[in-house]
Amino acid sequence: MAFINLHYFSNTLNKMTEVNVIVPEKREIDGTVDYESLHSLPLKTVWLLHGLSGDATDWYRMTGLERYATEYGYTIIMPDVNRSFYNNMTFGPKYWNFITDELVKRMRLLFPLSTNRDDNVVIGNSMGGYGALKWGLNQPNKFSS
């Protein structure tokens, strides 16, 4: 399992942003990583959204997320959207545009993520649950759940 912490300038937000990514690694019986398997198939993806008082680190700090990602073979994308409710701000950053457009494009540029609806899931808790529901209802062709 690889844990990757990305800090980069977002054109949509017009500021630096943070995204954490967990990429599962298939291991051989002797414990070595099968690096070829990472590029043999597009990676199934969970887009995991944090709650109001949280950030992009909550899920991996407070859960067994790394174990689940490895066990089930999902890449986990965890963006930080502050206290935005996953909306575009009238006088501030456009977080909705960020997660639904720029984030997806950037992550698919960096990682071999599947574009297949059945391989993509959006999940969140609290404010993130609202964001996940909104995203799933607005772009139902992108997520299986």
N, C-alpha and C positions, 0 to 999 in steps of 0.2 A: 504494500500500500504506500502510495506517495501522497504526502500532504504538501500542497503548494499554496503559498500566500502571495497574492499578486497585489501590487500597488501600481496604478497607472493613471495617466491623465485621461479622463472621460470627456470627449468632445460634447456629448449631450448634456452632461452635468456642469461642464466648464470648470472642473476642479479635479483634484486627485481623488481616487476612490479605491476601495479595498474589496477584493473578492478572494474567498478561500475555496480551494478545490481539493477534493479527495479523489484520487485515481486508484482503483483497485488493481492489484498485481496478482496474476496467476503464478502460483509457486509450484515447483516440481517437488517430488517426494523428498529430495535431499535439501529442500529449503531454498534453492536458487530461484531467482525470478525468471520467468519465461518472457523476455522482452518482446519477442516476435508476436506474442498473443495480443499485445497492446495495439498493434496496427493491423491485425488480421481481420477484425470486424469493427464497424462503427460502435462506439461505446454507448451503452444505455445510460440515461442521465436522469438524475433527480435534481430539480431546481428547488432549493430549500430556502424558504424565506423566514427571516427572524421577526420576533415580536417587537412591540413598541419600546420597551425598555432594554432591548438587546442590541446585538450587532452581529457582524459576520462570523464572530468566534463562538457564539453561544452553543450551537449544535455540537461542535466537536469537543468543546470543553465540558459539557454537561450530559453527554449521552455516550453510548457505545457505537457511535456512528461509523467509526473506522472499521470496526468488526463487521457491522452490517453491510457496509459498502463492499468489503472483500468477500463476505459470504455470498451475497446475492449478485455481485458483479456490476454494481452501478457506480458511475462517476457522480460525485455530489458537487453541485455548484452552489456556493453560499455568498451572495452579494451583500454589501452593507448599504442600506438606504436611509440610515438615520431614523428620524421619527416622521417620515414622509407619508405613511399610509399607502405607499406605492402609487402615489398620485403625482401628477404634474403640479408644481406650485405656480400660483398666479404671478408671484414676484420672487421666484427662486428656481431651484433646479427642477428639471423635468424628469423625475424619477420613473414615471410610468413609461415614458419613451426610452429611458435608459434600460430598464429590465426587459421590456418586450422587443426591443430592436437592437440597440448597441451591444448590450451584454451578450445576447444570443450570438450575434455575429462575431464578436471578439472571442468568445469561448470556443466557437466552432473553427475559428482561424487557428487557435492555439492547440486544440485537442481534437482528435478524430471522433467527435460526438455524432451520434445518429440523428438524422433528421426525420426518421420514421416516427409517426405519432405513437405507435405502440411501445416505443423505446424511451419515451419521455414522460415524466411525471412531475407535477408541480405540487409542493406541499408547504404549509406554513403553520405557525401557531400564533394565536392572538392577532395582532396586526398583520402578521405574515399569512394567517389563515384568510383574512380579508383579501390580501394581495393575491394569494393563490386562487381563491374563488373567482375574483375579478379577471385574472389572467386566463384561467381555464374557460370561463364563460365568453370572454371576448375573442379568444383564439382557440376554439374547440378542436380545430384541425391539427393543433400542435401537441396535444396531450391526451394520453389515454386515461389518466386520472389526476 
